[in-house]
Amino acid sequence: MSQKVKASTLPGFLELLPQDQIMFNEMMDTIRRNFEKHGFLPIDTPAIERSEVLLAKGGGNTEKQMYRFKKGDTDMSLRFDLTVPLARYTVEHFNELSFPFRRYHIGKVYRGEKAQRGRFREFYQCDIDTIGNGSIDIANDAEFPVVIYHTFKELGFEDFTIRINNRRLLKGFYESLGISDSVEVLRIVDKIDKIGKENVKSELMELGLNEDQADRIVEFTLIEGSTEEIFKALEDLNIENEIFNIGFNELKQVMNYIEEYDVPSKNCVVDLKIARGLDYYTGTVYETSLDNYPNVGSVCSGGRYDDLASHYTDKKLPGVGLSIGLSRLFYQLNEAKIIQAKKKSLVDLIVIPMDGFIDAGIRLVSKFRNSGIDTIVYTEEGKLGKKFKYADALNIPYVVVIGENEVKTERYTLRNMETGDQDELTVEEIVERLK
Amino acid sequence: MSQKVKASTLPGFLELLPQDQIMFNEMMDTIRRNFEKHGFLPIDTPAIERSEVLLAKGGGNTEKQMYRFKKGDTDMSLRFDLTVPLARYTVEHFNELSFPFRRYHIGKVYRGEKAQRGRFREFYQCDIDTIGNGSIDIANDAEFPVVIYHTFKELGFEDFTIRINNRRLLKGFYESLGISDSVEVLRIVDKIDKIGKENVKSELMELGLNEDQADRIVEFTLIEGSTEEIFKALEDLNIENEIFNIGFNELKQVMNYIEEYDVPSKNCVVDLKIARGLDYYTGTVYETSLDNYPNVGSVCSGGRYDDLASHYTDKKLPGVGLSIGLSRLFYQLNEAKIIQAKKKSLVDLIVIPMDGFIDAGIRLVSKFRNSGIDTIVYTEEGKLGKKFKYADALNIPYVVVIGENEVKTERYTLRNMETGDQDELTVEEIVERLK
């Protein structure tokens, strides 16, 4: 007996059994369908890029996590997100694209980070972005929550909240307090739900802010209420700062457009706590959470950026985008048993031939298939119980057995595998029943 | 101005513009839908595997073409096909799978081979396989041509030929001539369409066969006719060899089942020239070609194998499988302008607001979307001509312009972008027209 190699995936890589894969694909299809019907165009870029392209922005954590290798003299890496490939794609194909360029991209990305529960080294991202040539209207910022609203609705959720904020609003407010560098402030404020307001205050003071500044930031961040109430409170602050006013105006426009897109106000709210840690974002920012499953965390997020591809081109390419981390979302929903496949089996019927009747079974399958019933035939010999067990394991909803008697009478017992009900029917009657 | 990184993909990697991507995805969806309705279950394995797993079978060309790298101490590689991952998957999840295990897998594979026209270093394979636990009935061999028939039909082809042969039949015939090692003979015979019968004869004689053996092999290989005629000719040879008889019987059963599956005999034929170079296959083998596009070559091929996973397990896992090389197929069909997208645009309508009317445009889009018309809005300011050009570039079939007059009258001009026809209609009338 020869030495065997252990059949195992690498740690940190998600791999599903077929029944879970059906559910995963259903989610992916729903996301894709919603991206497409809102007018985002598909792209699919290579998973491997030149390392120089991926590292153009400068390394840090990203570089450490990259799967990087050489083939011949070429230094290449697996992509770690879909945004850098989008930037490269937009510049490479600039003359062949129409702007605003609205694209979606669903694909695998790779990060060799420490393996931990619910984090994967290979995972699917589902991204939509709209890229402008030179400029892009604020109306685009309103489109993303609309797509997300319809997507999550169709995924089966009622209670989810898309939280919207504007980084210019925050930056302008901090400036009005005399704080010119907002990057670190934003990073701290973004944690307020996790670490609480006292810790935010003390971290802000550690940063060099005085107590009054820190208090006012915390107070501002915690302004709550309906969109109208928040806007009223912001107006009452009487802040005279241009960036604040630009941001406030943008936020008002975005919320107004979202309303005109018929998104219920319960699903889409202003939340001044959403700051997003990344300094990449410059205006509108989004985060989405499932109200009944706070542990799942943010299920999709994004925002507006001023310059997508400054590392590859002098052209100014501002954009807005949003990303769903599908693998992580699926894993968490599945672990918590929140999701169920709409269709547990991809076929409607299995024909089980008695031993020696595979021939008749195939003829019968053909009849069902020609009538539009997705049918398979069990091909192996064996006990009837084993054959039924197979149908059951595959969640196939209906079984027809065929043997000598059925061939003679042309009447077949149709068994509903869920209820156990059986009926003796002709092919036509079975087709009618199943349609 | 900072130094820019060149925005380019690596050579040998396929990347499509959105309009071509729509077409590519349509093909992939058609393939997937056909795999699913014939009862193949989805799996999706990591693109990265332990190198030891991928190399278990032993290297050769494969090893040289692999993208192999280390992360920490782990030696890993990108998969070069979907068969090795299937073997690993089947063994790893053996106890959780139901046999016969019918799976499909559509995914990217990687081969760092020399770049040449129409060959890619990253490409999609679309595989179906049925794996038995210990054994698997010959009825399964008949299922694959059926799936391929329906898939290519739905892809829009009428004239294609699925060629079927049986390696046992060939092996038994060679044995009856006194040739015990058939591997090299098969490799040579497989080239007969490319190099011609004279060259096959001389190569066989170089291998050590005598002239009579070579002549008889060439003669046998070139037996032609309908299935009945070929079977008659084979019977008339009166070959007394057990392996030949097993193979002949299998071939007869397979062709009989295929007929019972209602596949037209013009699309599925016996062809004794199909030997397949790979020594992996043991029984039934398939190849498929497009009759009107011989240059495209074999568009999908496969066959039966006795032992899927002997490098990982002592369990005997025989199977049958078939693979479509989608990227190459798409590239060739697209280059030859053979294919066209059924739906060139994923949305039905674009609303173009006159400058200053984006607000009204969004309200209008909402009405269309709520009525089930997939609609987008053009968001940027500019000349009307530029906005129409955008609709045209994206192949969006209908345009509605909205400005002061339209807001007042609630009647809109619907323009058919293909014919140029225009009609002044209400929202309800437009919805009716577009549905």
Chai-1 contact restraints between the chains, C-beta under 6 A:
chainA,res_idxA,chainB,res_idxB,connection_type,confidence,min_distance_angstrom,max_distance_angstrom,comment,restraint_id
A,K4,B,Y312,contact,1.0,0.0,6.0,A-B,restraint_1
A,V5,B,E52,contact,1.0,0.0,6.0,A-B,restraint_2
A,V5,B,V53,contact,1.0,0.0,6.0,A-B,restraint_3
A,V5,B,A56,contact,1.0,0.0,6.0,A-B,restraint_4
A,V5,B,H311,contact,1.0,0.0,6.0,A-B,restraint_5
A,V5,B,Y312,contact,1.0,0.0,6.0,A-B,restraint_6
A,A7,B,R88,contact,1.0,0.0,6.0,A-B,restraint_7
A,A7,B,V91,contact,1.0,0.0,6.0,A-B,restraint_8
A,A7,B,E92,contact,1.0,0.0,6.0,A-B,restraint_9
A,A7,B,Y312,contact,1.0,0.0,6.0,A-B,restraint_10
A,S8,B,E92,contact,1.0,0.0,6.0,A-B,restraint_11
A,T9,B,P46,contact,1.0,0.0,6.0,A-B,restraint_12
A,L10,B,R50,contact,1.0,0.0,6.0,A-B,restraint_13
A,F13,B,P46,contact,1.0,0.0,6.0,A-B,restraint_14
A,E15,B,T45,contact,1.0,0.0,6.0,A-B,restraint_15
A,L17,B,E96,contact,1.0,0.0,6.0,A-B,restraint_16
A,P18,B,L41,contact,1.0,0.0,6.0,A-B,restraint_17
A,Q21,B,P42,contact,1.0,0.0,6.0,A-B,restraint_18
A,Q21,B,I43,contact,1.0,0.0,6.0,A-B,restraint_19
A,Q21,B,D44,contact,1.0,0.0,6.0,A-B,restraint_20
A,N25,B,P42,contact,1.0,0.0,6.0,A-B,restraint_21
A,E36,B,L346,contact,1.0,0.0,6.0,A-B,restraint_22
A,K37,B,D374,contact,1.0,0.0,6.0,A-B,restraint_23
A,G39,B,V347,contact,1.0,0.0,6.0,A-B,restraint_24
A,G39,B,I376,contact,1.0,0.0,6.0,A-B,restraint_25
A,L41,B,P18,contact,1.0,0.0,6.0,A-B,restraint_26
A,P42,B,Q21,contact,1.0,0.0,6.0,A-B,restraint_27
A,P42,B,N25,contact,1.0,0.0,6.0,A-B,restraint_28
A,I43,B,Q21,contact,1.0,0.0,6.0,A-B,restraint_29
A,D44,B,Q21,contact,1.0,0.0,6.0,A-B,restraint_30
A,T45,B,E15,contact,1.0,0.0,6.0,A-B,restraint_31
A,P46,B,T9,contact,1.0,0.0,6.0,A-B,restraint_32
A,P46,B,F13,contact,1.0,0.0,6.0,A-B,restraint_33
A,P46,B,E122,contact,1.0,0.0,6.0,A-B,restraint_34
A,R50,B,L10,contact,1.0,0.0,6.0,A-B,restraint_35
A,E52,B,V5,contact,1.0,0.0,6.0,A-B,restraint_36
A,V53,B,V5,contact,1.0,0.0,6.0,A-B,restraint_37
A,A56,B,V5,contact,1.0,0.0,6.0,A-B,restraint_38
A,F69,B,F69,contact,1.0,0.0,6.0,A-B,restraint_39
A,K71,B,G112,contact,1.0,0.0,6.0,A-B,restraint_40
A,R88,B,A7,contact,1.0,0.0,6.0,A-B,restraint_41
A,V91,B,A7,contact,1.0,0.0,6.0,A-B,restraint_42
A,E92,B,A7,contact,1.0,0.0,6.0,A-B,restraint_43
A,E92,B,S8,contact,1.0,0.0,6.0,A-B,restraint_44
A,E96,B,L17,contact,1.0,0.0,6.0,A-B,restraint_45
A,S98,B,Y390,contact,1.0,0.0,6.0,A-B,restraint_46
A,S98,B,A393,contact,1.0,0.0,6.0,A-B,restraint_47
A,G112,B,K71,contact,1.0,0.0,6.0,A-B,restraint_48
A,E122,B,P46,contact,1.0,0.0,6.0,A-B,restraint_49
A,D137,B,T379,contact,1.0,0.0,6.0,A-B,restraint_50
A,D137,B,E380,contact,1.0,0.0,6.0,A-B,restraint_51
A,A139,B,I358,contact,1.0,0.0,6.0,A-B,restraint_52
A,A139,B,T379,contact,1.0,0.0,6.0,A-B,restraint_53
A,N140,B,T379,contact,1.0,0.0,6.0,A-B,restraint_54
A,Y257,B,I362,contact,1.0,0.0,6.0,A-B,restraint_55
A,E260,B,I362,contact,1.0,0.0,6.0,A-B,restraint_56
A,E260,B,R363,contact,1.0,0.0,6.0,A-B,restraint_57
A,Y261,B,S366,contact,1.0,0.0,6.0,A-B,restraint_58
A,D262,B,S366,contact,1.0,0.0,6.0,A-B,restraint_59
A,H311,B,V5,contact,1.0,0.0,6.0,A-B,restraint_60
A,Y312,B,K4,contact,1.0,0.0,6.0,A-B,restraint_61
A,Y312,B,V5,contact,1.0,0.0,6.0,A-B,restraint_62
A,Y312,B,A7,contact,1.0,0.0,6.0,A-B,restraint_63
A,L346,B,E36,contact,1.0,0.0,6.0,A-B,restraint_64
A,V347,B,G39,contact,1.0,0.0,6.0,A-B,restraint_65
A,I358,B,A139,contact,1.0,0.0,6.0,A-B,restraint_66
A,I362,B,Y257,contact,1.0,0.0,6.0,A-B,restraint_67
A,I362,B,E260,contact,1.0,0.0,6.0,A-B,restraint_68
A,R363,B,E260,contact,1.0,0.0,6.0,A-B,restraint_69
A,S366,B,Y261,contact,1.0,0.0,6.0,A-B,restraint_70
A,S366,B,D262,contact,1.0,0.0,6.0,A-B,restraint_71
A,D374,B,K37,contact,1.0,0.0,6.0,A-B,restraint_72
A,I376,B,G39,contact,1.0,0.0,6.0,A-B,restraint_73
A,T379,B,D137,contact,1.0,0.0,6.0,A-B,restraint_74
A,T379,B,A139,contact,1.0,0.0,6.0,A-B,restraint_75
A,T379,B,N140,contact,1.0,0.0,6.0,A-B,restraint_76
A,E380,B,D137,contact,1.0,0.0,6.0,A-B,restraint_77
A,Y390,B,S98,contact,1.0,0.0,6.0,A-B,restraint_78
A,A393,B,S98,contact,1.0,0.0,6.0,A-B,restraint_79
